[in-house]
Amino acid sequence: MIEAEIFRALADPTRRAVYERLTASEMSVS
């Protein structure tokens, strides 16, 4: 189930930190 995978990923501290950085502000690719 996709929803379970999303919650499992957000429960991982490293993945959660990456997600929060990506959603916090605009970032350049380079």
N, CA, C and O atoms as a GROMACS GRO file, in nm:
protein
  120
    1MET      N    1   0.084  -0.119   0.000
    1MET     CA    2   0.000   0.000   0.000
    1MET      C    3   0.088   0.125   0.000
    1MET      O    4   0.181   0.136   0.081
    2ILE      N    5   0.061   0.214  -0.088
    2ILE     CA    6   0.145   0.333  -0.105
    2ILE      C    7   0.143   0.422   0.019
    2ILE      O    8   0.247   0.475   0.058
    3GLU      N    9   0.028   0.439   0.081
    3GLU     CA   10   0.019   0.527   0.199
    3GLU      C   11   0.108   0.477   0.311
    3GLU      O   12   0.173   0.558   0.379
    4ALA      N   13   0.114   0.347   0.332
    4ALA     CA   14   0.200   0.291   0.436
    4ALA      C   15   0.347   0.321   0.406
    4ALA      O   16   0.424   0.350   0.498
    5GLU      N   17   0.385   0.314   0.280
    5GLU     CA   18   0.524   0.343   0.242
    5GLU      C   19   0.558   0.489   0.266
    5GLU      O   20   0.669   0.520   0.308
    6ILE      N   21   0.464   0.578   0.241
    6ILE     CA   22   0.487   0.721   0.265
    6ILE      C   23   0.510   0.746   0.413
    6ILE      O   24   0.605   0.816   0.450
    7PHE      N   25   0.424   0.691   0.497
    7PHE     CA   26   0.439   0.712   0.641
    7PHE      C   27   0.566   0.648   0.694
    7PHE      O   28   0.630   0.702   0.784
    8ARG      N   29   0.604   0.534   0.639
    8ARG     CA   30   0.728   0.468   0.682
    8ARG      C   31   0.848   0.554   0.644
    8ARG      O   32   0.943   0.565   0.722
    9ALA      N   33   0.846   0.614   0.526
    9ALA     CA   34   0.956   0.701   0.482
    9ALA      C   35   0.965   0.825   0.569
    9ALA      O   36   1.075   0.866   0.606
   10LEU      N   37   0.851   0.885   0.604
   10LEU     CA   38   0.853   1.005   0.687
   10LEU      C   39   0.893   0.974   0.831
   10LEU      O   40   0.939   1.062   0.904
   11ALA      N   41   0.875   0.850   0.873
   11ALA     CA   42   0.915   0.811   1.009
   11ALA      C   43   1.066   0.798   1.020
   11ALA      O   44   1.121   0.809   1.130
   12ASP      N   45   1.135   0.775   0.909
   12ASP     CA   46   1.281   0.766   0.908
   12ASP      C   47   1.339   0.906   0.925
   12ASP      O   48   1.310   0.993   0.843
   13PRO      N   49   1.419   0.930   1.029
   13PRO     CA   50   1.470   1.065   1.056
   13PRO      C   51   1.550   1.126   0.940
   13PRO      O   52   1.539   1.246   0.914
   14THR      N   53   1.629   1.045   0.871
   14THR     CA   54   1.710   1.097   0.760
   14THR      C   55   1.621   1.139   0.645
   14THR      O   56   1.637   1.248   0.589
   15ARG      N   57   1.528   1.054   0.608
   15ARG     CA   58   1.437   1.087   0.498
   15ARG      C   59   1.348   1.204   0.534
   15ARG      O   60   1.315   1.287   0.449
   16ARG      N   61   1.308   1.211   0.661
   16ARG     CA   62   1.225   1.323   0.707
   16ARG      C   63   1.301   1.455   0.693
   16ARG      O   64   1.244   1.555   0.651
   17ALA      N   65   1.430   1.454   0.728
   17ALA     CA   66   1.512   1.575   0.718
   17ALA      C   67   1.526   1.618   0.572
   17ALA      O   68   1.519   1.737   0.542
   18VAL      N   69   1.545   1.523   0.482
   18VAL     CA   70   1.555   1.555   0.339
   18VAL      C   71   1.424   1.614   0.291
   18VAL      O   72   1.423   1.714   0.219
   19TYR      N   73   1.314   1.552   0.328
   19TYR     CA   74   1.181   1.601   0.288
   19TYR      C   75   1.158   1.744   0.338
   19TYR      O   76   1.109   1.828   0.263
   20GLU      N   77   1.193   1.770   0.463
   20GLU     CA   78   1.171   1.903   0.520
   20GLU      C   79   1.259   2.008   0.451
   20GLU      O   80   1.215   2.121   0.432
   21ARG      N   81   1.381   1.971   0.415
   21ARG     CA   82   1.468   2.066   0.342
   21ARG      C   83   1.412   2.096   0.204
   21ARG      O   84   1.417   2.210   0.158
   22LEU      N   85   1.360   1.995   0.138
   22LEU     CA   86   1.306   2.014   0.003
   22LEU      C   87   1.180   2.099   0.003
   22LEU      O   88   1.155   2.174  -0.091
   23THR      N   89   1.100   2.088   0.107
   23THR     CA   90   0.974   2.162   0.111
   23THR      C   91   0.988   2.298   0.178
   23THR      O   92   0.895   2.379   0.172
   24ALA      N   93   1.102   2.326   0.241
   24ALA     CA   94   1.118   2.450   0.316
   24ALA      C   95   1.128   2.572   0.225
   24ALA      O   96   1.066   2.675   0.252
   25SER      N   97   1.204   2.562   0.117
   25SER     CA   98   1.224   2.677   0.029
   25SER      C   99   1.272   2.630  -0.107
   25SER      O  100   1.303   2.513  -0.128
   26GLU      N  101   1.276   2.725  -0.200
   26GLU     CA  102   1.328   2.693  -0.332
   26GLU      C  103   1.479   2.677  -0.324
   26GLU      O  104   1.548   2.751  -0.254
   27MET      N  105   1.528   2.578  -0.396
   27MET     CA  106   1.672   2.551  -0.397
   27MET      C  107   1.716   2.534  -0.542
   27MET      O  108   1.640   2.486  -0.626
   28SER      N  109   1.840   2.572  -0.569
   28SER     CA  110   1.892   2.555  -0.705
   28SER      C  111   1.944   2.412  -0.722
   28SER      O  112   1.978   2.345  -0.624
   29VAL      N  113   1.950   2.368  -0.845
   29VAL     CA  114   1.996   2.234  -0.874
   29VAL      C  115   2.147   2.222  -0.862
   29VAL      O  116   2.198   2.120  -0.816
   30SER      N  117   2.218   2.324  -0.901
   30SER     CA  118   2.364   2.316  -0.903
   30SER      C  119   2.430   2.346  -0.774
   30SER      O  120   2.553   2.342  -0.764
   0.00000   0.00000   0.00000
